[in-house]
Amino acid sequence: MRIITPEQDQHLDHLSHSINRQHHISLQINEELDVHHGLLQDLDADIDRTQSRLGKARKKLDRVARGVKNNGWCLPCCYGLHAAETVFLRFSGCDWGVDFYSPHSYYPVQDMT
């Protein structure tokens, strides 16, 4: 039978304390990972919804661009659109724009290419 010296006993106490501290740290890391996993799942769902909305908006813009290209007109297409969309129409070959401050005033768009 071997007797543990007070110095060995003190080392064992330090080792036990270190192991307990590591255990608590690992539990905290696990909790943090659970929180981050939930946040990432929420972000993934938000990204999917945004991607779907962007796809729908892109289809609408493509439809407008096809109408402008195929029909050679854009006044009905431009009416009620935002200024940024009018800029899009200008660069896609549209000859007319809309002054959004006055819905009945149309003006020719200069060639910007």
VMD Tcl script that builds the backbone (N, CA, C; Angstrom):
set m [mol new atoms 339]
animate dup $m
set s [atomselect $m all]
$s set {name element resname resid chain x y z} {
  {N N MET 1 A 0.811 -1.165 0.000}
  {CA C MET 1 A 0.000 0.000 0.000}
  {C C MET 1 A 0.869 1.248 0.000}
  {N N ARG 2 A 0.433 2.199 -0.824}
  {CA C ARG 2 A 1.214 3.415 -0.972}
  {C C ARG 2 A 0.501 4.569 -0.284}
  {N N ILE 3 A 1.226 5.359 0.426}
  {CA C ILE 3 A 0.678 6.493 1.161}
  {C C ILE 3 A 0.886 7.761 0.332}
  {N N ILE 4 A -0.187 8.564 0.255}
  {CA C ILE 4 A -0.111 9.823 -0.489}
  {C C ILE 4 A 0.433 10.895 0.425}
  {N N THR 5 A 1.445 11.562 -0.070}
  {CA C THR 5 A 2.063 12.630 0.707}
  {C C THR 5 A 1.204 13.884 0.604}
  {N N PRO 6 A 1.367 14.816 1.519}
  {CA C PRO 6 A 0.604 16.073 1.466}
  {C C PRO 6 A 0.870 16.849 0.161}
  {N N GLU 7 A 2.071 16.743 -0.346}
  {CA C GLU 7 A 2.383 17.435 -1.605}
  {C C GLU 7 A 1.608 16.809 -2.770}
  {N N GLN 8 A 1.551 15.489 -2.807}
  {CA C GLN 8 A 0.779 14.792 -3.833}
  {C C GLN 8 A -0.710 15.095 -3.691}
  {N N ASP 9 A -1.183 15.165 -2.473}
  {CA C ASP 9 A -2.579 15.475 -2.211}
  {C C ASP 9 A -2.925 16.881 -2.736}
  {N N GLN 10 A -2.000 17.793 -2.539}
  {CA C GLN 10 A -2.202 19.165 -3.026}
  {C C GLN 10 A -2.234 19.178 -4.565}
  {N N HIS 11 A -1.358 18.421 -5.204}
  {CA C HIS 11 A -1.345 18.323 -6.665}
  {C C HIS 11 A -2.649 17.705 -7.180}
  {N N LEU 12 A -3.128 16.688 -6.479}
  {CA C LEU 12 A -4.391 16.068 -6.876}
  {C C LEU 12 A -5.564 17.045 -6.733}
  {N N ASP 13 A -5.523 17.875 -5.707}
  {CA C ASP 13 A -6.563 18.898 -5.538}
  {C C ASP 13 A -6.517 19.909 -6.699}
  {N N HIS 14 A -5.322 20.328 -7.087}
  {CA C HIS 14 A -5.172 21.254 -8.223}
  {C C HIS 14 A -5.681 20.608 -9.513}
  {N N LEU 15 A -5.335 19.334 -9.698}
  {CA C LEU 15 A -5.782 18.615 -10.892}
  {C C LEU 15 A -7.312 18.494 -10.912}
  {N N SER 16 A -7.889 18.171 -9.770}
  {CA C SER 16 A -9.344 18.061 -9.666}
  {C C SER 16 A -10.001 19.410 -9.969}
  {N N HIS 17 A -9.442 20.471 -9.433}
  {CA C HIS 17 A -9.966 21.819 -9.683}
  {C C HIS 17 A -9.873 22.156 -11.177}
  {N N SER 18 A -8.762 21.836 -11.811}
  {CA C SER 18 A -8.590 22.094 -13.240}
  {C C SER 18 A -9.599 21.308 -14.068}
  {N N ILE 19 A -9.822 20.057 -13.714}
  {CA C ILE 19 A -10.786 19.226 -14.441}
  {C C ILE 19 A -12.198 19.785 -14.286}
  {N N ASN 20 A -12.554 20.191 -13.068}
  {CA C ASN 20 A -13.878 20.792 -12.852}
  {C C ASN 20 A -14.038 22.090 -13.650}
  {N N ARG 21 A -12.995 22.894 -13.682}
  {CA C ARG 21 A -13.032 24.146 -14.437}
  {C C ARG 21 A -13.201 23.853 -15.936}
  {N N GLN 22 A -12.494 22.865 -16.444}
  {CA C GLN 22 A -12.625 22.474 -17.847}
  {C C GLN 22 A -14.046 21.986 -18.140}
  {N N HIS 23 A -14.622 21.247 -17.201}
  {CA C HIS 23 A -15.982 20.757 -17.370}
  {C C HIS 23 A -16.970 21.926 -17.475}
  {N N HIS 24 A -16.855 22.908 -16.605}
  {CA C HIS 24 A -17.744 24.071 -16.633}
  {C C HIS 24 A -17.553 24.887 -17.911}
  {N N ILE 25 A -16.320 25.014 -18.337}
  {CA C ILE 25 A -16.044 25.749 -19.580}
  {C C ILE 25 A -16.671 25.019 -20.769}
  {N N SER 26 A -16.560 23.698 -20.788}
  {CA C SER 26 A -17.139 22.935 -21.894}
  {C C SER 26 A -18.661 23.055 -21.895}
  {N N LEU 27 A -19.293 23.105 -20.710}
  {CA C LEU 27 A -20.739 23.306 -20.652}
  {C C LEU 27 A -21.134 24.688 -21.177}
  {N N GLN 28 A -20.350 25.703 -20.839}
  {CA C GLN 28 A -20.622 27.064 -21.338}
  {C C GLN 28 A -20.447 27.129 -22.856}
  {N N ILE 29 A -19.425 26.463 -23.361}
  {CA C ILE 29 A -19.206 26.434 -24.818}
  {C C ILE 29 A -20.386 25.748 -25.503}
  {N N ASN 30 A -20.877 24.658 -24.904}
  {CA C ASN 30 A -22.025 23.951 -25.469}
  {C C ASN 30 A -23.258 24.854 -25.513}
  {N N GLU 31 A -23.522 25.582 -24.433}
  {CA C GLU 31 A -24.659 26.512 -24.408}
  {C C GLU 31 A -24.497 27.592 -25.470}
  {N N GLU 32 A -23.302 28.124 -25.598}
  {CA C GLU 32 A -23.036 29.165 -26.601}
  {C C GLU 32 A -23.233 28.622 -28.015}
  {N N LEU 33 A -22.782 27.407 -28.246}
  {CA C LEU 33 A -22.980 26.787 -29.560}
  {C C LEU 33 A -24.463 26.581 -29.863}
  {N N ASP 34 A -25.242 26.213 -28.860}
  {CA C ASP 34 A -26.687 26.060 -29.061}
  {C C ASP 34 A -27.325 27.391 -29.460}
  {N N VAL 35 A -26.926 28.469 -28.797}
  {CA C VAL 35 A -27.451 29.798 -29.123}
  {C C VAL 35 A -27.065 30.182 -30.543}
  {N N HIS 36 A -25.814 29.991 -30.890}
  {CA C HIS 36 A -25.341 30.356 -32.232}
  {C C HIS 36 A -26.001 29.485 -33.304}
  {N N HIS 37 A -26.230 28.233 -32.998}
  {CA C HIS 37 A -26.907 27.343 -33.949}
  {C C HIS 37 A -28.317 27.865 -34.238}
  {N N GLY 38 A -29.031 28.272 -33.195}
  {CA C GLY 38 A -30.366 28.839 -33.373}
  {C C GLY 38 A -30.330 30.122 -34.195}
  {N N LEU 39 A -29.349 30.982 -33.913}
  {CA C LEU 39 A -29.214 32.228 -34.671}
  {C C LEU 39 A -28.922 31.955 -36.138}
  {N N LEU 40 A -28.059 30.974 -36.393}
  {CA C LEU 40 A -27.739 30.627 -37.780}
  {C C LEU 40 A -28.949 30.040 -38.511}
  {N N GLN 41 A -29.757 29.262 -37.809}
  {CA C GLN 41 A -30.970 28.738 -38.432}
  {C C GLN 41 A -31.934 29.865 -38.792}
  {N N ASP 42 A -32.088 30.840 -37.889}
  {CA C ASP 42 A -32.940 32.001 -38.172}
  {C C ASP 42 A -32.400 32.791 -39.359}
  {N N LEU 43 A -31.091 32.995 -39.390}
  {CA C LEU 43 A -30.466 33.720 -40.492}
  {C C LEU 43 A -30.673 32.978 -41.809}
  {N N ASP 44 A -30.539 31.665 -41.783}
  {CA C ASP 44 A -30.740 30.865 -42.983}
  {C C ASP 44 A -32.169 31.010 -43.505}
  {N N ALA 45 A -33.144 30.992 -42.597}
  {CA C ALA 45 A -34.546 31.161 -43.000}
  {C C ALA 45 A -34.761 32.560 -43.578}
  {N N ASP 46 A -34.165 33.587 -42.955}
  {CA C ASP 46 A -34.289 34.953 -43.469}
  {C C ASP 46 A -33.658 35.087 -44.850}
  {N N ILE 47 A -32.526 34.450 -45.047}
  {CA C ILE 47 A -31.848 34.502 -46.352}
  {C C ILE 47 A -32.702 33.808 -47.412}
  {N N ASP 48 A -33.309 32.696 -47.063}
  {CA C ASP 48 A -34.184 31.998 -48.013}
  {C C ASP 48 A -35.367 32.875 -48.415}
  {N N ARG 49 A -35.982 33.563 -47.428}
  {CA C ARG 49 A -37.106 34.446 -47.738}
  {C C ARG 49 A -36.658 35.605 -48.624}
  {N N THR 50 A -35.507 36.189 -48.304}
  {CA C THR 50 A -34.994 37.305 -49.097}
  {C C THR 50 A -34.666 36.852 -50.515}
  {N N GLN 51 A -34.071 35.690 -50.643}
  {CA C GLN 51 A -33.739 35.164 -51.961}
  {C C GLN 51 A -35.005 34.944 -52.783}
  {N N SER 52 A -36.054 34.450 -52.149}
  {CA C SER 52 A -37.324 34.253 -52.840}
  {C C SER 52 A -37.897 35.585 -53.311}
  {N N ARG 53 A -37.861 36.588 -52.437}
  {CA C ARG 53 A -38.372 37.919 -52.808}
  {C C ARG 53 A -37.560 38.518 -53.939}
  {N N LEU 54 A -36.246 38.375 -53.875}
  {CA C LEU 54 A -35.398 38.900 -54.944}
  {C C LEU 54 A -35.672 38.195 -56.266}
  {N N GLY 55 A -35.919 36.899 -56.205}
  {CA C GLY 55 A -36.250 36.156 -57.418}
  {C C GLY 55 A -37.540 36.661 -58.045}
  {N N LYS 56 A -38.552 36.917 -57.213}
  {CA C LYS 56 A -39.816 37.448 -57.722}
  {C C LYS 56 A -39.621 38.838 -58.325}
  {N N ALA 57 A -38.855 39.683 -57.637}
  {CA C ALA 57 A -38.601 41.031 -58.154}
  {C C ALA 57 A -37.828 40.966 -59.464}
  {N N ARG 58 A -36.883 40.052 -59.548}
  {CA C ARG 58 A -36.100 39.902 -60.780}
  {C C ARG 58 A -36.986 39.475 -61.945}
  {N N LYS 59 A -37.925 38.551 -61.676}
  {CA C LYS 59 A -38.850 38.115 -62.730}
  {C C LYS 59 A -39.696 39.285 -63.219}
  {N N LYS 60 A -40.153 40.128 -62.281}
  {CA C LYS 60 A -40.949 41.293 -62.672}
  {C C LYS 60 A -40.127 42.253 -63.525}
  {N N LEU 61 A -38.883 42.501 -63.113}
  {CA C LEU 61 A -38.020 43.394 -63.893}
  {C C LEU 61 A -37.710 42.801 -65.264}
  {N N ASP 62 A -37.512 41.496 -65.328}
  {CA C ASP 62 A -37.274 40.851 -66.621}
  {C C ASP 62 A -38.494 40.993 -67.530}
  {N N ARG 63 A -39.687 40.856 -66.944}
  {CA C ARG 63 A -40.913 41.004 -67.721}
  {C C ARG 63 A -41.031 42.432 -68.273}
  {N N VAL 64 A -40.707 43.429 -67.442}
  {CA C VAL 64 A -40.736 44.825 -67.888}
  {C C VAL 64 A -39.715 45.037 -69.000}
  {N N ALA 65 A -38.513 44.505 -68.818}
  {CA C ALA 65 A -37.462 44.679 -69.825}
  {C C ALA 65 A -37.859 44.018 -71.145}
  {N N ARG 66 A -38.480 42.822 -71.076}
  {CA C ARG 66 A -38.936 42.168 -72.304}
  {C C ARG 66 A -40.013 42.989 -72.994}
  {N N GLY 67 A -40.920 43.577 -72.203}
  {CA C GLY 67 A -41.971 44.404 -72.779}
  {C C GLY 67 A -41.402 45.614 -73.474}
  {N N VAL 68 A -40.404 46.224 -72.869}
  {CA C VAL 68 A -39.760 47.389 -73.480}
  {C C VAL 68 A -39.037 46.979 -74.749}
  {N N LYS 69 A -38.337 45.888 -74.690}
  {CA C LYS 69 A -37.555 45.441 -75.850}
  {C C LYS 69 A -38.465 45.002 -76.996}
  {N N ASN 70 A -39.482 44.227 -76.683}
  {CA C ASN 70 A -40.358 43.676 -77.714}
  {C C ASN 70 A -41.325 44.695 -78.294}
  {N N ASN 71 A -41.812 45.609 -77.478}
  {CA C ASN 71 A -42.854 46.530 -77.923}
  {C C ASN 71 A -42.333 47.919 -78.266}
  {N N GLY 72 A -41.147 48.246 -77.853}
  {CA C GLY 72 A -40.561 49.540 -78.160}
  {C C GLY 72 A -41.219 50.692 -77.427}
  {N N TRP 73 A -41.893 50.438 -76.336}
  {CA C TRP 73 A -42.517 51.493 -75.555}
  {C C TRP 73 A -42.271 51.244 -74.081}
  {N N CYS 74 A -42.382 52.327 -73.316}
  {CA C CYS 74 A -42.174 52.140 -71.888}
  {C C CYS 74 A -43.045 53.046 -71.039}
  {N N LEU 75 A -43.855 53.923 -71.630}
  {CA C LEU 75 A -44.664 54.823 -70.816}
  {C C LEU 75 A -45.577 54.065 -69.853}
  {N N PRO 76 A -46.359 53.082 -70.284}
  {CA C PRO 76 A -47.176 52.362 -69.313}
  {C C PRO 76 A -46.332 51.579 -68.317}
  {N N CYS 77 A -45.161 51.129 -68.753}
  {CA C CYS 77 A -44.306 50.356 -67.850}
  {C C CYS 77 A -43.684 51.256 -66.788}
  {N N CYS 78 A -43.316 52.469 -67.196}
  {CA C CYS 78 A -42.625 53.368 -66.277}
  {C C CYS 78 A -43.579 53.999 -65.270}
  {N N TYR 79 A -44.834 54.177 -65.664}
  {CA C TYR 79 A -45.781 54.881 -64.808}
  {C C TYR 79 A -45.892 54.181 -63.448}
  {N N GLY 80 A -45.584 54.889 -62.410}
  {CA C GLY 80 A -45.700 54.345 -61.072}
  {C C GLY 80 A -44.470 53.623 -60.566}
  {N N LEU 81 A -43.456 53.454 -61.383}
  {CA C LEU 81 A -42.233 52.804 -60.908}
  {C C LEU 81 A -41.358 53.822 -60.192}
  {N N HIS 82 A -40.445 53.328 -59.407}
  {CA C HIS 82 A -39.521 54.206 -58.695}
  {C C HIS 82 A -38.448 54.723 -59.646}
  {N N ALA 83 A -37.782 55.785 -59.247}
  {CA C ALA 83 A -36.757 56.397 -60.084}
  {C C ALA 83 A -35.641 55.423 -60.434}
  {N N ALA 84 A -35.276 54.560 -59.518}
  {CA C ALA 84 A -34.204 53.594 -59.802}
  {C C ALA 84 A -34.611 52.653 -60.928}
  {N N GLU 85 A -35.878 52.280 -60.981}
  {CA C GLU 85 A -36.332 51.409 -62.052}
  {C C GLU 85 A -36.363 52.161 -63.374}
  {N N THR 86 A -36.645 53.468 -63.331}
  {CA C THR 86 A -36.617 54.270 -64.551}
  {C C THR 86 A -35.206 54.313 -65.099}
  {N N VAL 87 A -34.211 54.432 -64.207}
  {CA C VAL 87 A -32.821 54.406 -64.648}
  {C C VAL 87 A -32.540 53.077 -65.324}
  {N N PHE 88 A -33.048 51.984 -64.757}
  {CA C PHE 88 A -32.876 50.666 -65.371}
  {C C PHE 88 A -33.460 50.670 -66.781}
  {N N LEU 89 A -34.650 51.251 -66.949}
  {CA C LEU 89 A -35.283 51.293 -68.259}
  {C C LEU 89 A -34.491 52.164 -69.228}
  {N N ARG 90 A -33.906 53.238 -68.736}
  {CA C ARG 90 A -33.099 54.099 -69.597}
  {C C ARG 90 A -31.951 53.319 -70.209}
  {N N PHE 91 A -31.293 52.506 -69.388}
  {CA C PHE 91 A -30.139 51.761 -69.871}
  {C C PHE 91 A -30.530 50.519 -70.663}
  {N N SER 92 A -31.819 50.180 -70.662}
  {CA C SER 92 A -32.230 49.015 -71.441}
  {C C SER 92 A -32.879 49.423 -72.759}
  {N N GLY 93 A -32.635 50.655 -73.208}
  {CA C GLY 93 A -33.048 51.059 -74.537}
  {C C GLY 93 A -34.358 51.811 -74.613}
  {N N CYS 94 A -34.923 52.232 -73.519}
  {CA C CYS 94 A -36.178 52.954 -73.521}
  {C C CYS 94 A -35.948 54.403 -73.959}
  {N N ASP 95 A -36.837 54.929 -74.800}
  {CA C ASP 95 A -36.680 56.292 -75.309}
  {C C ASP 95 A -37.387 57.346 -74.475}
  {N N TRP 96 A -38.234 56.962 -73.535}
  {CA C TRP 96 A -39.014 57.911 -72.764}
  {C C TRP 96 A -38.879 57.625 -71.282}
  {N N GLY 97 A -39.041 58.650 -70.475}
  {CA C GLY 97 A -39.002 58.499 -69.027}
  {C C GLY 97 A -40.204 59.172 -68.424}
  {N N VAL 98 A -40.323 59.117 -67.134}
  {CA C VAL 98 A -41.450 59.716 -66.446}
  {C C VAL 98 A -40.919 60.659 -65.389}
  {N N ASP 99 A -41.505 61.862 -65.321}
  {CA C ASP 99 A -41.216 62.776 -64.225}
  {C C ASP 99 A -42.153 62.390 -63.092}
  {N N PHE 100 A -41.618 61.833 -62.008}
  {CA C PHE 100 A -42.461 61.293 -60.953}
  {C C PHE 100 A -43.126 62.368 -60.111}
  {N N TYR 101 A -42.708 63.609 -60.272}
  {CA C TYR 101 A -43.361 64.678 -59.534}
  {C C TYR 101 A -44.665 65.078 -60.219}
  {N N SER 102 A -44.785 64.812 -61.487}
  {CA C SER 102 A -46.001 65.102 -62.231}
  {C C SER 102 A -46.325 63.875 -63.078}
  {N N PRO 103 A -47.337 63.104 -62.702}
  {CA C PRO 103 A -47.576 61.837 -63.386}
  {C C PRO 103 A -47.988 61.987 -64.848}
  {N N HIS 104 A -48.324 63.199 -65.305}
  {CA C HIS 104 A -48.744 63.376 -66.686}
  {C C HIS 104 A -47.676 64.033 -67.544}
  {N N SER 105 A -46.499 64.255 -67.020}
  {CA C SER 105 A -45.458 64.876 -67.834}
  {C C SER 105 A -44.409 63.835 -68.199}
  {N N TYR 106 A -44.278 63.608 -69.472}
  {CA C TYR 106 A -43.306 62.661 -69.988}
  {C C TYR 106 A -42.232 63.444 -70.717}
  {N N TYR 107 A -41.034 62.973 -70.672}
  {CA C TYR 107 A -39.950 63.677 -71.328}
  {C C TYR 107 A -39.063 62.668 -72.030}
  {N N PRO 108 A -38.437 63.078 -73.134}
  {CA C PRO 108 A -37.528 62.147 -73.809}
  {C C PRO 108 A -36.282 61.922 -72.966}
  {N N VAL 109 A -35.811 60.703 -72.942}
  {CA C VAL 109 A -34.592 60.359 -72.206}
  {C C VAL 109 A -33.424 60.431 -73.171}
  {N N GLN 110 A -32.380 61.114 -72.746}
  {CA C GLN 110 A -31.206 61.230 -73.602}
  {C C GLN 110 A -30.460 59.915 -73.612}
  {N N ASP 111 A -29.790 59.664 -74.727}
  {CA C ASP 111 A -28.992 58.451 -74.846}
  {C C ASP 111 A -27.806 58.553 -73.913}
  {N N MET 112 A -27.679 57.633 -72.971}
  {CA C MET 112 A -26.622 57.689 -71.955}
  {C C MET 112 A -25.518 56.700 -72.231}
  {N N THR 113 A -25.531 56.085 -73.413}
  {CA C THR 113 A -24.501 55.076 -73.691}
  {C C THR 113 A -23.341 55.701 -74.426}
}
mol reanalyze $m
mol bondsrecalc $m
mol representation Tube
mol addrep $m
